Amino acid sequence: MNNRIIILVLSLILFMGSESLIAQSNLSFGSSGVQHEDTLHIGDSIHFEFWLVNQGNSTINDSILMLCETFDIIGNPISAMSIGDSYNTVGSLNVGDSISVTITELVTYQSYVLGDNIIVIWPALIGAGTGDTSTTNIHIIDSVSTVGELEISVNKLMIYPNPIKNYFTISNKLGLPMSNIAITDHLGRLIYIDKTVHHEPFYLHFSNLNSGTYFVEAIINSQRIVRRIILTK
């Protein structure tokens, strides 16, 4: 496994060169590394949470991009992409300082394979250096396959009206508490997140969003449920 990780990191350096992005050697992940769910379905949203720390000798005044590459368990590359938005764009990251990063992406057949996957994430910016990388595993299972499971999933998380214009309500027929309510766009970018536990229907107003497809998800009874919504103006 260690040899395979070394090979993966070398391939990442080649990929970064092709994108004219060089990893920043001063940036490293916090002690907890990159945290995300370990098992998800195709079509679910995956949340990456981590701290970036400036462990160099100078202030970083550049935009930071997060790059990701996924491999199957054998080590064959599946996809390579930038994830999330640019960070540190409006200020400086002083020596010893850190920033918290939360990224939400969709789990698709283009980015993952069914079964075990290896995810490698690294921070990059325009400049010299070699980068710290985070290598973690995730298991992907196929979409909900049975009618019974799908019906239970839909009943647990209700969104109305849908399509929506400016507002919608989130609730569930089973009366279970809802938490970690998140909104992502069709590219998997996080639009909104609320980690409060809600026991009653939850009202959201998004008049500032453009028309399009979005995904609403919540954790209900320790299960992550995702619903698609259509916003029309």
Sequence and secondary structure as in RCSB ss.txt:
>XXXX:A:sequence
MNNRIIILVLSLILFMGSESLIAQSNLSFGSSGVQHEDTLHIGDSIHFEFWLVNQGNSTINDSILMLCETFDIIG
NPISAMSIGDSYNTVGSLNVGDSISVTITELVTYQSYVLGDNIIVIWPALIGAGTGDTSTTNIHIIDSVSTVGEL
EISVNKLMIYPNPIKNYFTISNKLGLPMSNIAITDHLGRLIYIDKTVHHEPFYLHFSNLNSGTYFVEAIINSQRI
VRRIILTK
>XXXX:A:secstr
 HHHHHHHHHHHHHHHHHTT EE TTEEE TT  B  SEEETT EEEEEEEEEE SSS B S EEEEEEEEETTS
 EEEEEEEEEEES SS B TT EEEEEEEEE  TTT  SEEEEEEEEEEESSS     EEEEEEEE    SHHHH
HHHHHHSEEESSSBSSEEEEE TT   EEEEEEEETT  EEEEE S BSS EEEE TTS SEEEEEEEEETTEEE
EEEEEE  
